[in-house]
Amino acid sequence: MLAIKQEALRAINELPDDTDIEEIMYRLYIVDKIRKGQKDIENQQTLTSAELKNEIESW
């Protein structure tokens, strides 16, 4: 994985020049969530489909 700063810069650089701050913040939020998800997968901290279904049904 890229260093977080490099990944953030890459995500921002891919946006059009007229992008507003809200879109930049949203893009960085998504990058953060993806990184956290990848880390959870590496650490085997995920739910099976059945576990997720049971969790949703308890709401």
Rosetta constraint file for C-alpha pairs under 8 A:
AtomPair CA 2 CA 6 HARMONIC 6.20 0.50
AtomPair CA 2 CA 7 HARMONIC 5.79 0.50
AtomPair CA 3 CA 7 HARMONIC 6.18 0.50
AtomPair CA 4 CA 8 HARMONIC 6.03 0.50
AtomPair CA 5 CA 9 HARMONIC 6.15 0.50
AtomPair CA 6 CA 10 HARMONIC 6.08 0.50
AtomPair CA 7 CA 11 HARMONIC 6.17 0.50
AtomPair CA 7 CA 31 HARMONIC 7.75 0.50
AtomPair CA 8 CA 12 HARMONIC 6.22 0.50
AtomPair CA 8 CA 28 HARMONIC 6.28 0.50
AtomPair CA 8 CA 31 HARMONIC 7.27 0.50
AtomPair CA 9 CA 13 HARMONIC 5.97 0.50
AtomPair CA 10 CA 14 HARMONIC 6.27 0.50
AtomPair CA 11 CA 15 HARMONIC 6.97 0.50
AtomPair CA 11 CA 27 HARMONIC 6.92 0.50
AtomPair CA 11 CA 28 HARMONIC 7.21 0.50
AtomPair CA 11 CA 31 HARMONIC 7.71 0.50
AtomPair CA 12 CA 24 HARMONIC 6.42 0.50
AtomPair CA 12 CA 27 HARMONIC 7.52 0.50
AtomPair CA 12 CA 28 HARMONIC 7.85 0.50
AtomPair CA 15 CA 19 HARMONIC 6.53 0.50
AtomPair CA 15 CA 24 HARMONIC 7.89 0.50
AtomPair CA 19 CA 23 HARMONIC 6.40 0.50
AtomPair CA 19 CA 24 HARMONIC 7.05 0.50
AtomPair CA 20 CA 24 HARMONIC 6.58 0.50
AtomPair CA 21 CA 25 HARMONIC 6.09 0.50
AtomPair CA 22 CA 26 HARMONIC 6.09 0.50
AtomPair CA 23 CA 27 HARMONIC 6.06 0.50
AtomPair CA 24 CA 28 HARMONIC 6.27 0.50
AtomPair CA 25 CA 29 HARMONIC 6.15 0.50
AtomPair CA 26 CA 30 HARMONIC 6.28 0.50
AtomPair CA 27 CA 31 HARMONIC 6.29 0.50
AtomPair CA 28 CA 32 HARMONIC 6.17 0.50
AtomPair CA 29 CA 33 HARMONIC 6.29 0.50
AtomPair CA 30 CA 34 HARMONIC 6.16 0.50
AtomPair CA 31 CA 35 HARMONIC 6.22 0.50
AtomPair CA 32 CA 36 HARMONIC 6.20 0.50
AtomPair CA 33 CA 37 HARMONIC 6.10 0.50
AtomPair CA 34 CA 38 HARMONIC 6.15 0.50
AtomPair CA 35 CA 39 HARMONIC 6.19 0.50
AtomPair CA 36 CA 40 HARMONIC 6.19 0.50
AtomPair CA 37 CA 41 HARMONIC 6.26 0.50
AtomPair CA 38 CA 42 HARMONIC 6.26 0.50
AtomPair CA 39 CA 43 HARMONIC 6.20 0.50
AtomPair CA 40 CA 44 HARMONIC 5.94 0.50
AtomPair CA 40 CA 45 HARMONIC 4.86 0.50
AtomPair CA 40 CA 46 HARMONIC 6.41 0.50
AtomPair CA 41 CA 45 HARMONIC 5.97 0.50
AtomPair CA 41 CA 46 HARMONIC 6.26 0.50
AtomPair CA 47 CA 51 HARMONIC 5.75 0.50
AtomPair CA 47 CA 52 HARMONIC 6.03 0.50
AtomPair CA 48 CA 52 HARMONIC 6.22 0.50
AtomPair CA 49 CA 53 HARMONIC 6.09 0.50
AtomPair CA 50 CA 54 HARMONIC 6.20 0.50
AtomPair CA 51 CA 55 HARMONIC 6.19 0.50
AtomPair CA 52 CA 56 HARMONIC 6.14 0.50
AtomPair CA 53 CA 57 HARMONIC 6.16 0.50
AtomPair CA 54 CA 58 HARMONIC 6.37 0.50
AtomPair CA 55 CA 59 HARMONIC 6.99 0.50
